[in-house]
Amino acid sequence: MRKIVLVLVCAANLAFIKAQKHEFLDPPKFSDADLSKAKSLLDENAAAEVLYRSVHYRIDVSTGDLHREYVYRVKIYNKDKAEDWLNVEVPLYKSGNDQEVLNKFKAFTYNLEDGKAVPVKVEKSSKYKSKESKNTTITKFAFPNVKDGSVLEYQYEVLSPFAFLYTIPEALIELDTPSLYTEYILDAPVSISYNINYTGSLVPKHRDISDRTLYGAQYKTYRFGFENVKGFKTEKFVRNDRNYRTKISAELHSTNFKEVKLYSSSWEQIKKRLYENEDFGGELKKTKLAKENMPAGISEMKTDLEKANAIFKYVQKTFTWNKDRGIYTEDGIKKMIETKTGNAAEINLFLVMLLREANIKADPLIISTVDNGLINIVSPNVTNTNFVLAAVETAGGLQTFDATSKQSSMNELPLRDWNEYGILVGKDKTLQLQMTNTKPGNTFLTVEAKINEDGSVSGAYSDRDTGVFAMYVKDDYDENPDKYKKQYKENFSVDFTDITSKVLENGEFESTMKFSSNEMIDKVGKKLIINPMLFLNKNSNEFDQTEARKYPIDFGASSTKVKKVTLEIPEGYTIDEMPKNKKIVTEDKEIEYSYIVEQKGNKLEVISTTKIASPDYPKEYYPAFKQIWGVASKHENQVISLTKKS
């Protein structure tokens, strides 16, 4: 009898354990109850909620192909605020004769009609080229008949022949949208070893890392399941918040097909492979191209720095970046010389070649741009990087150049380049560099205006940016000039005309325009009430976060912003009371603000100046920024009253 009881107890325990075991790759059946759900319990204000999400990567042991399988089920609470979910975009990469293929795409929109779930199949799709890479095509699907309360469901597979390009695509666990359940699975044959990079603060509720028989072979599986993940709360003044979100990626460490081959081991070994690669080191060996294209007069120059700047300016002015990033050449440097257009690697590796030909100590500096995320210093892998610069060793230290930007100069690089780390890949050494931007970016906003007899205000306005800000604004302008000009009217609610934008000879970027408005003056009896800052007043505090700051404050560059308004007072009017001046500065002089008003004859001059001494700050500085921006907002909203003389 005791044996029977023991067997029953053990059987019950085994059944309990089995019942408790979490099943991955097991999406729940569609439930009509999801269509009736009125709001998210994770965030009652959420416009959408992920009900189920599965990201599954598996490598076929027989073909070596990477299968990327995705399953999504998303509840829409507010269609107008959930635009990111109304379309599915699938990027497909092509290299030579190899191309990724989209398989098994199924998608439906579910709506509740007469108490029943009614599905509508997604059928229409469109394709377009990616802005980031000419080798990537985006296939886009739009969900039909989406309403508040709809449930969107889709799944698809991308078959990729690029499993051995070192890195399995990164999976973001923390989205802006809350998620009831998200899982990440990587199934790899035991002959292929990966480093799993797990970053972020979330801990998976379900976790399974084990060897097992899958798909008829021995596999190593990595499985992580997350429940009730709240939407990621973005913060202002963070240039790439992906660095702080929970995410998982897998980097190829080694393969063992009869012999062990290492991929991610050290930057020194990565350097060796780069110099062996025909699209990197192979191009650098083509010294004849450098000899034949060396600009005149270089050999007569006295110092290496003088030579370096002259060669840089030649490359910068002669060749145009096609906006393609990457550390490898695409069409080759010879083709770039012929067409005068090339990708980032072609332009900056050619710059390195010319510098070396002039007997200057120059090497490539590979980086990850801001939007690509941080380089993983702990687990070296070339796929963390997506851009190459030129670096010159001088008696004064290492000098960096980026000839892809027409406005850059030595150590004055586009904001995208400043992303904490860089890897110098010299012929005889490899160095990990901490990259800190020491060059400021300044903004000068200037208004020359007068009050007209009819009570309107008219004048001229100029917006001028210098340094890294000039490069950033120019890129924004080049992307869509009409949209760039339209932003002035939208931001200031002023009818601007004759808007002209251009790069000045010194590399600064300036936009000038005229304006006229009947909305800037209030008439009260015989008095005219006006804010002398006109439309340049700071009408809100950008540092308005009520919760405790979680992440560093990242501007990308130190800066000075000067707003100057010269307002002509109409004849016969006097200013009743001048606005109050103000100056505030932190004890360490890192943040400074001043508001100065002065009357000069019949003109009133207002100058607001904000100085930020460093490109970034720890989160503990947030209260100081909030206080100073509040002071600025208060003083820039002072008004004056003009009284007509009797």
C-alpha positions as CSV (number, residue, x, y, z in Angstrom):
1,M,0.0,0.0,0.0
2,R,2.9,2.4,0.8
3,K,4.5,1.6,-2.6
4,I,1.2,2.4,-4.3
5,V,0.9,5.8,-2.4
6,L,4.5,6.6,-3.2
7,V,4.0,5.9,-6.9
8,L,0.9,8.0,-6.9
9,V,2.6,10.9,-5.1
10,C,5.6,10.7,-7.5
11,A,3.2,10.6,-10.5
12,A,1.3,13.6,-9.1
13,N,4.6,15.5,-8.7
14,L,5.7,14.7,-12.2
15,A,2.4,15.8,-13.6
16,F,2.6,19.0,-11.6
17,I,6.2,19.7,-12.9
18,K,5.0,19.0,-16.4
19,A,2.1,21.3,-16.0
20,Q,4.4,24.0,-14.7
21,K,7.0,23.7,-17.5
22,H,6.8,26.6,-19.8
23,E,6.3,25.8,-23.5
24,F,8.1,28.0,-26.0
25,L,7.0,28.3,-29.6
26,D,3.4,27.7,-28.6
27,P,1.2,30.7,-29.4
28,P,-2.2,30.7,-27.7
29,K,-5.3,30.2,-29.8
30,F,-7.1,33.3,-30.9
31,S,-9.6,34.4,-28.3
32,D,-12.7,36.6,-29.0
33,A,-12.2,38.0,-25.5
34,D,-9.2,39.9,-26.9
35,L,-11.5,41.8,-29.2
36,S,-13.6,42.9,-26.3
37,K,-10.7,44.1,-24.2
38,A,-11.2,47.8,-23.5
39,K,-7.7,48.8,-22.3
40,S,-4.3,47.5,-21.3
41,L,-3.8,46.4,-17.7
42,L,-0.1,47.2,-18.0
43,D,-0.8,50.8,-19.1
44,E,-4.3,52.1,-19.3
45,N,-3.2,54.8,-21.7
46,A,-1.5,52.5,-24.2
47,A,-2.6,52.9,-27.8
48,A,-1.7,49.3,-28.5
49,E,-0.6,46.2,-26.7
50,V,1.4,43.1,-27.8
51,L,-0.6,40.0,-26.8
52,Y,2.0,37.6,-28.1
53,R,5.3,38.0,-29.8
54,S,7.8,35.2,-30.8
55,V,11.2,35.9,-32.4
56,H,12.7,32.5,-33.4
57,Y,16.1,32.1,-35.1
58,R,17.2,28.7,-36.2
59,I,20.1,27.6,-38.4
60,D,19.6,24.6,-40.7
61,V,22.3,22.1,-40.0
62,S,22.3,20.7,-43.6
63,T,22.2,24.0,-45.6
64,G,23.6,26.5,-43.1
65,D,20.7,28.9,-43.9
66,L,19.3,31.1,-41.2
67,H,15.5,30.9,-40.7
68,R,14.1,34.0,-39.0
69,E,10.6,33.3,-37.9
70,Y,8.3,35.9,-36.4
71,V,4.8,35.7,-34.9
72,Y,2.9,38.7,-33.6
73,R,-0.6,39.3,-32.2
74,V,-1.3,43.0,-31.3
75,K,-4.4,44.6,-29.8
76,I,-5.2,48.1,-31.1
77,Y,-6.9,50.4,-28.5
78,N,-6.4,53.8,-30.3
79,K,-5.8,53.5,-34.1
80,D,-4.7,57.1,-34.5
81,K,-1.9,56.7,-32.0
82,A,-0.8,53.2,-33.0
83,E,0.4,54.0,-36.5
84,D,3.6,52.0,-36.1
85,W,1.5,48.8,-36.0
86,L,-0.7,49.4,-39.0
87,N,2.0,48.3,-41.4
88,V,4.5,45.4,-41.5
89,E,7.8,46.2,-43.0
90,V,10.2,43.3,-43.8
91,P,13.8,44.2,-44.9
92,L,15.4,41.7,-47.3
93,Y,19.2,41.9,-47.9
94,K,21.0,41.0,-51.1
95,S,24.7,40.5,-51.8
96,G,25.9,39.3,-55.2
97,N,23.8,36.3,-56.2
98,D,22.7,35.6,-52.7
99,Q,19.4,37.1,-51.4
100,E,17.1,36.8,-48.5
101,V,13.6,35.4,-49.3
102,L,10.3,36.1,-47.6
103,N,8.3,33.0,-46.9
104,K,5.0,31.9,-45.3
105,F,3.6,35.4,-44.8
106,K,0.1,35.4,-43.2
107,A,-1.6,38.4,-41.7
108,F,-5.2,39.2,-40.6
109,T,-7.1,42.1,-39.2
110,Y,-9.8,40.8,-36.7
111,N,-12.8,42.9,-35.8
112,L,-15.8,42.1,-33.6
113,E,-19.0,42.1,-35.6
114,D,-22.4,41.0,-34.1
115,G,-20.5,39.3,-31.3
116,K,-18.2,37.3,-33.6
117,A,-14.6,37.7,-34.7
118,V,-14.4,38.5,-38.4
119,P,-11.0,38.2,-40.1
120,V,-9.8,40.2,-43.1
121,K,-6.7,38.9,-44.8
122,V,-3.8,41.2,-45.7
123,E,-3.0,40.8,-49.3
124,K,-1.6,44.0,-50.8
125,S,2.1,44.7,-50.5
126,S,4.6,47.3,-51.9
127,K,8.4,47.4,-52.1
128,Y,11.0,50.1,-51.9
129,K,14.7,50.6,-51.4
130,S,16.1,51.1,-47.9
131,K,17.6,54.5,-47.2
132,E,20.3,52.9,-45.1
133,S,21.6,50.4,-47.7
134,K,21.2,50.1,-51.4
135,N,21.4,46.3,-51.0
136,T,18.3,46.2,-48.8
137,T,14.7,46.1,-50.1
138,I,11.8,46.7,-47.8
139,T,8.5,44.8,-48.4
140,K,5.6,46.6,-46.8
141,F,2.2,45.2,-46.0
142,A,-0.7,47.4,-44.8
143,F,-3.5,46.0,-42.5
144,P,-7.0,46.7,-43.9
145,N,-10.1,47.8,-42.0
146,V,-8.3,48.6,-38.7
147,K,-10.5,50.1,-36.0
148,D,-10.2,50.9,-32.4
149,G,-10.5,47.5,-30.8
150,S,-9.1,45.5,-33.7
151,V,-6.6,42.7,-33.2
152,L,-3.8,42.4,-35.8
153,E,-2.1,39.1,-36.3
154,Y,0.8,38.2,-38.6
155,Q,3.6,35.7,-39.0
156,Y,6.3,35.2,-41.6
157,E,9.7,33.7,-42.2
158,V,12.8,35.2,-43.8
159,L,15.2,32.6,-45.2
160,S,18.7,34.0,-45.2
161,P,21.9,32.6,-46.7
162,F,23.9,34.9,-44.5
163,A,24.0,32.9,-41.3
164,F,27.8,33.2,-41.0
165,L,27.9,37.0,-41.3
166,Y,28.9,36.9,-37.6
167,T,25.8,38.4,-35.9
168,I,22.2,37.1,-35.6
169,P,19.9,40.1,-35.9
170,E,19.3,41.9,-32.6
171,A,15.9,41.4,-30.9
172,L,14.5,44.3,-29.0
173,I,12.5,43.0,-25.9
174,E,11.4,46.4,-24.6
175,L,9.3,48.2,-27.2
176,D,7.4,51.5,-26.8
177,T,4.3,49.3,-26.7
178,P,3.6,47.1,-23.6
179,S,3.7,43.3,-24.1
180,L,1.9,40.5,-22.3
181,Y,4.3,38.0,-23.6
182,T,7.5,38.1,-25.7
183,E,9.9,35.3,-26.4
184,Y,13.3,35.0,-28.0
185,I,14.6,31.6,-29.3
186,L,17.9,30.8,-31.0
187,D,18.5,27.2,-32.1
188,A,22.0,26.6,-33.4
189,P,23.8,23.3,-34.3
190,V,26.4,22.4,-31.7
191,S,29.0,22.8,-34.4
192,I,28.3,26.6,-34.4
193,S,29.0,28.5,-31.2
194,Y,27.5,31.9,-30.4
195,N,28.1,34.5,-27.7
196,I,24.7,35.7,-26.4
197,N,24.7,39.4,-25.6
198,Y,22.0,40.3,-23.1
199,T,21.7,43.9,-22.2
200,G,19.1,45.8,-20.2
201,S,17.4,45.6,-16.9
202,L,14.6,43.1,-17.5
203,V,14.9,39.5,-16.2
204,P,13.2,36.7,-18.2
205,K,10.5,34.8,-16.3
206,H,11.3,31.7,-18.4
207,R,14.8,30.6,-19.4
208,D,16.1,27.5,-21.0
209,I,19.7,27.1,-22.3
210,S,20.4,23.5,-23.1
211,D,21.7,20.9,-25.6
212,R,19.0,18.8,-27.2
213,T,18.0,16.9,-30.3
214,L,16.1,19.3,-32.6
215,Y,15.3,19.0,-36.3
216,G,17.0,15.6,-36.4
217,A,20.4,16.8,-35.1
218,Q,22.2,18.0,-32.0
219,Y,21.4,21.7,-31.2
220,K,22.2,24.2,-28.6
221,T,19.1,26.2,-27.8
222,Y,18.8,29.6,-26.1
223,R,15.2,30.4,-25.0
224,F,14.0,33.5,-23.0
225,G,10.4,34.3,-22.2
226,F,9.2,37.6,-20.8
227,E,5.8,38.3,-19.3
228,N,4.0,41.7,-18.6
229,V,6.7,43.9,-20.1
230,K,5.7,47.6,-19.8
231,G,6.3,49.9,-22.6
232,F,9.7,51.6,-22.6
233,K,9.5,55.2,-21.3
234,T,11.6,57.4,-23.6
235,E,13.4,60.4,-22.2
236,K,14.4,63.6,-24.0
237,F,18.0,64.3,-24.7
238,V,18.9,60.6,-25.3
239,R,20.4,60.2,-28.7
240,N,19.8,56.5,-29.0
241,D,17.6,54.9,-26.3
242,R,18.2,51.4,-27.8
243,N,21.4,51.4,-25.7
244,Y,19.2,51.3,-22.5
245,R,16.4,48.9,-23.6
246,T,16.5,45.2,-22.9
247,K,17.6,43.4,-26.0
248,I,19.3,40.2,-27.1
249,S,21.8,39.5,-29.8
250,A,24.0,36.6,-30.8
251,E,27.5,37.0,-32.2
252,L,29.2,34.1,-34.0
253,H,32.1,32.9,-31.8
254,S,33.4,29.9,-33.6
255,T,32.6,27.0,-36.0
256,N,33.7,23.4,-35.7
257,F,33.5,21.7,-39.1
258,K,36.4,19.3,-38.8
259,E,38.5,22.2,-37.4
260,V,37.8,25.1,-35.0
261,K,37.6,28.5,-36.6
262,L,37.3,31.5,-34.3
263,Y,35.3,34.6,-35.3
264,S,34.8,36.8,-32.2
265,S,37.9,36.6,-30.1
266,S,39.9,39.8,-30.0
267,W,40.2,43.1,-31.8
268,E,43.7,42.1,-32.9
269,Q,42.4,39.0,-34.7
270,I,39.6,41.1,-36.2
271,K,42.2,43.6,-37.5
272,K,44.0,40.7,-39.1
273,R,40.9,39.5,-40.9
274,L,40.1,43.1,-42.0
275,Y,43.5,43.5,-43.6
276,E,43.0,40.1,-45.4
277,N,39.6,41.1,-46.7
278,E,39.8,42.3,-50.3
279,D,37.1,45.0,-49.6
280,F,39.1,46.5,-46.8
281,G,42.8,45.6,-46.7
282,G,42.8,44.6,-50.3
283,E,41.8,48.2,-51.3
284,L,44.4,49.7,-49.0
285,K,47.1,47.8,-50.9
286,K,46.2,49.5,-54.2
287,T,48.9,52.2,-53.6
288,K,49.1,52.9,-57.3
289,L,45.7,54.7,-57.1
290,A,47.1,56.9,-54.3
291,K,50.2,57.8,-56.3
292,E,48.3,58.6,-59.4
293,N,45.7,60.8,-57.6
294,M,47.9,62.6,-55.1
295,P,46.9,66.4,-55.1
296,A,49.7,68.7,-56.3
297,G,51.9,70.5,-53.9
298,I,51.7,68.1,-51.0
299,S,55.4,67.2,-51.0
300,E,56.4,70.9,-50.7
301,M,54.4,71.4,-47.5
302,K,56.5,71.5,-44.3
303,T,54.5,69.7,-41.6
304,D,52.5,66.5,-41.6
305,L,49.5,68.3,-40.2
306,E,49.6,70.8,-43.1
307,K,49.8,67.9,-45.5
308,A,47.0,66.0,-43.8
309,N,44.6,68.9,-43.9
310,A,45.4,69.6,-47.6
311,I,44.8,65.9,-48.5
312,F,41.6,65.8,-46.5
313,K,40.2,68.9,-48.2
314,Y,41.0,67.4,-51.6
315,V,39.1,64.2,-50.9
316,Q,36.3,66.1,-49.2
317,K,35.8,68.5,-52.1
318,T,36.4,65.9,-54.9
319,F,34.2,63.0,-53.8
320,T,30.6,62.8,-52.8
321,W,29.2,60.4,-50.3
322,N,26.3,58.3,-51.6
323,K,24.9,57.9,-48.0
324,D,25.8,54.2,-47.8
325,R,27.6,53.3,-44.6
326,G,29.7,50.3,-43.8
327,I,33.4,49.5,-43.2
328,Y,33.8,47.6,-46.5
329,T,33.9,49.1,-50.0
330,E,31.1,48.2,-52.4
331,D,32.1,49.2,-55.9
332,G,35.7,49.7,-55.1
333,I,38.0,52.8,-54.8
334,K,38.9,52.7,-58.5
335,K,35.3,53.0,-59.4
336,M,34.8,55.9,-56.9
337,I,37.7,57.8,-58.5
338,E,36.0,57.5,-61.9
339,T,32.5,58.4,-60.7
340,K,33.5,60.8,-57.9
341,T,30.9,59.1,-55.7
342,G,31.4,56.4,-53.1
343,N,30.3,54.9,-49.8
344,A,31.8,55.8,-46.5
345,A,34.5,53.1,-46.7
346,E,35.6,54.0,-50.2
347,I,36.0,57.7,-49.4
348,N,37.7,57.4,-46.0
349,L,39.9,54.4,-46.9
350,F,41.1,56.4,-49.9
351,L,41.9,59.2,-47.6
352,V,44.0,56.8,-45.5
353,M,45.7,55.6,-48.7
354,L,46.7,59.2,-49.7
355,L,47.9,60.1,-46.2
356,R,50.1,57.0,-46.1
357,E,51.4,57.7,-49.6
358,A,52.5,61.1,-48.2
359,N,54.4,59.3,-45.5
360,I,51.9,60.4,-42.8
361,K,51.1,57.9,-40.0
362,A,47.5,57.2,-40.8
363,D,45.1,54.3,-40.1
364,P,41.4,53.4,-40.4
365,L,39.3,54.0,-37.3
366,I,36.2,51.9,-37.3
367,I,33.2,53.0,-35.3
368,S,29.5,52.4,-34.7
369,T,27.4,55.5,-35.5
370,V,24.9,56.7,-32.9
371,D,21.9,55.1,-34.6
372,N,23.7,51.8,-34.8
373,G,24.2,51.5,-31.1
374,L,27.4,51.1,-29.0
375,I,30.3,49.0,-29.9
376,N,30.4,45.9,-27.7
377,I,33.9,46.4,-26.2
378,V,33.6,43.2,-24.0
379,S,32.7,40.9,-26.9
380,P,34.7,42.2,-30.0
381,N,32.9,41.6,-33.3
382,V,33.2,43.5,-36.5
383,T,29.5,43.5,-37.1
384,N,29.1,46.0,-34.2
385,T,30.7,48.6,-36.4
386,N,29.2,50.3,-39.5
387,F,31.5,53.2,-40.4
388,V,35.1,54.0,-41.0
389,L,37.0,57.2,-40.3
390,A,40.6,58.2,-41.0
391,A,43.0,58.8,-38.0
392,V,46.4,60.5,-38.1
393,E,49.0,60.2,-35.4
394,T,50.8,63.5,-34.6
395,A,53.0,64.9,-31.8
396,G,49.8,66.4,-30.4
397,G,47.9,63.1,-30.3
398,L,45.5,61.4,-32.6
399,Q,43.6,63.5,-35.1
400,T,40.4,62.2,-36.8
401,F,38.8,63.0,-40.2
402,D,35.6,62.2,-41.9
403,A,35.6,63.2,-45.6
404,T,32.0,62.1,-46.1
405,S,30.8,65.5,-44.8
406,K,31.5,68.6,-46.9
407,Q,31.4,70.7,-43.7
408,S,33.6,68.7,-41.4
409,S,37.2,69.4,-40.5
410,M,40.0,67.9,-38.4
411,N,38.4,66.5,-35.1
412,E,35.1,68.3,-36.1
413,L,33.0,65.3,-37.1
414,P,29.3,64.9,-37.7
415,L,27.2,64.2,-34.6
416,R,26.5,60.6,-35.8
417,D,30.3,59.8,-35.4
418,W,30.5,60.6,-31.7
419,N,29.4,57.4,-30.0
420,E,31.8,56.7,-27.1
421,Y,34.2,54.2,-28.7
422,G,36.3,53.6,-31.8
423,I,38.7,50.9,-32.8
424,L,42.0,52.0,-34.5
425,V,43.1,49.2,-36.9
426,G,46.7,50.0,-37.7
427,K,49.0,47.8,-39.7
428,D,50.9,46.9,-36.6
429,K,48.5,47.6,-33.7
430,T,44.9,47.8,-32.6
431,L,43.7,50.4,-30.1
432,Q,40.4,50.8,-28.3
433,L,39.7,54.6,-28.2
434,Q,37.3,56.6,-26.0
435,M,35.9,59.2,-28.3
436,T,34.8,62.5,-26.8
437,N,33.6,65.4,-28.8
438,T,35.5,68.5,-27.8
439,K,34.2,70.7,-30.6
440,P,31.1,72.9,-29.9
441,G,28.0,73.4,-32.0
442,N,26.5,76.8,-31.8
443,T,23.2,78.3,-32.9
444,F,22.5,82.0,-33.5
445,L,18.9,83.1,-34.0
446,T,18.6,86.8,-35.0
447,V,15.5,88.9,-35.6
448,E,15.4,92.5,-37.0
449,A,11.8,93.7,-36.6
450,K,9.6,96.8,-36.4
451,I,6.1,97.6,-35.1
452,N,4.1,99.0,-38.0
453,E,1.4,101.7,-37.7
454,D,-1.4,99.1,-38.4
455,G,-0.3,97.1,-35.3
456,S,1.5,94.4,-37.3
457,V,5.1,93.3,-36.7
458,S,7.3,92.6,-39.7
459,G,11.0,92.0,-40.3
460,A,13.7,89.5,-41.1
461,Y,14.8,86.4,-39.4
462,S,18.0,84.3,-39.7
463,D,18.9,80.9,-38.2
464,R,22.6,80.1,-38.3
465,D,24.3,76.9,-37.1
466,T,28.0,76.2,-36.7
467,G,30.2,73.2,-36.2
468,V,28.5,69.8,-35.6
469,F,25.0,71.5,-35.6
470,A,25.6,72.9,-39.1
471,M,26.4,69.4,-40.4
472,Y,23.4,67.9,-38.7
473,V,21.0,70.6,-40.0
474,K,22.5,70.3,-43.5
475,D,21.7,66.6,-43.5
476,D,18.2,67.3,-42.4
477,Y,17.8,69.9,-45.2
478,D,19.2,67.6,-47.9
479,E,16.8,64.8,-46.9
480,N,13.7,67.0,-47.7
481,P,14.3,70.8,-48.4
482,D,10.6,71.5,-48.6
483,K,9.8,69.8,-45.3
484,Y,12.8,71.6,-43.7
485,K,11.5,75.0,-44.8
486,K,8.0,74.2,-43.8
487,Q,9.0,73.5,-40.2
488,Y,9.6,77.2,-39.6
489,K,6.0,78.0,-40.1
490,E,4.9,75.0,-38.1
491,N,7.2,75.6,-35.2
492,F,6.6,79.4,-34.8
493,S,3.1,79.8,-36.3
494,V,4.4,82.7,-38.3
495,D,3.9,83.4,-42.0
496,F,7.5,83.3,-43.2
497,T,8.3,84.1,-46.9
498,D,11.4,84.1,-49.1
499,I,13.0,81.3,-47.1
500,T,16.6,80.7,-48.3
501,S,18.9,78.0,-46.9
502,K,22.5,77.5,-47.8
503,V,26.0,76.5,-46.6
504,L,28.2,79.6,-46.0
505,E,31.9,79.7,-47.1
506,N,33.1,78.8,-43.5
507,G,30.9,75.7,-43.4
508,E,28.1,77.2,-41.3
509,F,24.5,76.6,-42.4
510,E,22.1,79.5,-42.5
511,S,18.5,80.0,-43.3
512,T,17.1,83.5,-43.8
513,M,13.5,84.7,-44.3
514,K,11.1,87.5,-44.0
515,F,8.0,87.6,-41.8
516,S,4.9,89.6,-41.0
517,S,2.3,89.0,-38.3
518,N,-0.8,90.6,-36.9
519,E,-0.9,88.2,-33.9
520,M,2.1,89.5,-31.8
521,I,0.5,92.6,-30.3
522,D,-2.5,93.0,-28.0
523,K,-4.1,96.5,-28.0
524,V,-5.5,97.5,-24.6
525,G,-6.9,101.0,-24.8
526,K,-4.0,103.3,-25.9
527,K,-1.4,100.6,-24.9
528,L,0.4,98.0,-27.1
529,I,1.3,94.9,-25.2
530,I,4.1,92.8,-26.8
531,N,6.7,90.2,-25.8
532,P,10.0,91.7,-27.1
533,M,11.2,88.1,-27.9
534,L,8.4,87.9,-30.4
535,F,8.3,84.3,-31.7
536,L,11.6,83.3,-30.2
537,N,10.4,83.1,-26.6
538,K,10.8,79.8,-24.8
539,N,7.2,78.9,-24.2
540,S,7.8,75.6,-22.5
541,N,10.4,73.8,-20.4
542,E,11.9,70.9,-22.4
543,F,13.2,69.5,-19.1
544,D,9.6,68.7,-18.0
545,Q,10.1,65.1,-16.8
546,T,8.2,64.5,-13.6
547,E,9.6,61.0,-12.9
548,A,13.1,60.5,-11.6
549,R,15.6,60.7,-14.5
550,K,17.0,57.3,-15.4
551,Y,19.5,57.9,-18.2
552,P,22.4,60.3,-18.9
553,I,21.7,63.6,-20.7
554,D,23.3,63.4,-24.1
555,F,23.5,66.5,-26.4
556,G,26.4,65.2,-28.5
557,A,28.2,68.5,-28.3
558,S,28.8,71.5,-26.0
559,S,26.9,74.5,-27.3
560,T,26.1,78.2,-27.1
561,K,22.7,79.3,-28.3
562,V,22.1,83.0,-28.8
563,K,18.7,84.6,-29.5
564,K,18.9,88.2,-30.4
565,V,15.9,90.4,-31.2
566,T,16.1,94.0,-32.2
567,L,12.7,95.6,-32.2
568,E,12.0,99.1,-33.6
569,I,9.5,101.0,-31.5
570,P,7.1,103.2,-33.5
571,E,7.4,106.9,-33.3
572,G,5.5,108.6,-30.5
573,Y,5.5,105.5,-28.2
574,T,7.4,105.0,-24.9
575,I,8.1,101.8,-22.9
576,D,6.3,101.9,-19.6
577,E,8.5,99.4,-17.8
578,M,11.6,97.5,-19.0
579,P,11.7,93.7,-18.6
580,K,14.0,92.4,-15.8
581,N,17.4,91.1,-16.7
582,K,18.6,87.8,-15.4
583,K,21.7,85.7,-15.2
584,I,22.0,82.2,-13.7
585,V,24.9,79.8,-13.7
586,T,25.7,76.5,-11.9
587,E,28.4,76.5,-9.3
588,D,30.7,74.5,-11.6
589,K,29.9,76.8,-14.5
590,E,28.7,73.9,-16.7
591,I,25.3,75.5,-17.4
592,E,24.7,79.2,-17.9
593,Y,21.8,81.4,-18.9
594,S,21.4,85.1,-19.3
595,Y,18.6,87.4,-20.5
596,I,19.6,91.0,-21.2
597,V,17.4,93.8,-22.4
598,E,18.7,97.3,-23.4
599,Q,17.0,100.2,-25.1
600,K,19.1,102.0,-27.7
601,G,17.3,105.0,-29.0
602,N,14.0,103.9,-30.6
603,K,15.1,100.3,-30.6
604,L,14.9,97.6,-28.0
605,E,17.5,94.9,-28.0
606,V,17.0,91.6,-26.3
607,I,19.7,88.9,-26.1
608,S,19.1,85.5,-24.6
609,T,22.2,83.3,-24.2
610,T,22.3,79.6,-23.1
611,K,25.7,77.9,-22.7
612,I,26.2,74.2,-22.1
613,A,29.9,73.4,-21.4
614,S,29.9,69.6,-22.1
615,P,28.5,67.2,-24.7
616,D,26.8,65.0,-22.0
617,Y,26.0,64.9,-18.3
618,P,25.1,62.3,-15.7
619,K,21.4,62.0,-14.8
620,E,22.1,63.9,-11.6
621,Y,22.3,67.1,-13.5
622,Y,18.7,66.9,-14.6
623,P,17.3,69.1,-11.7
624,A,19.8,71.9,-12.6
625,F,18.8,71.8,-16.3
626,K,15.1,71.9,-15.2
627,Q,15.7,74.8,-12.9
628,I,17.6,76.9,-15.5
629,W,15.2,76.1,-18.3
630,G,12.4,77.2,-16.0
631,V,14.1,80.5,-15.4
632,A,14.6,81.0,-19.1
633,S,11.0,80.3,-19.8
634,K,9.8,82.7,-17.2
635,H,12.0,85.6,-18.3
636,E,11.5,85.1,-22.1
637,N,7.8,85.5,-21.5
638,Q,8.0,88.9,-20.0
639,V,6.0,91.5,-21.9
640,I,6.3,95.3,-22.4
641,S,3.6,97.8,-22.7
642,L,4.0,100.7,-25.1
643,T,2.1,103.9,-24.4
644,K,1.5,106.6,-27.0
645,K,2.6,110.0,-25.9
646,S,-0.1,112.6,-25.5
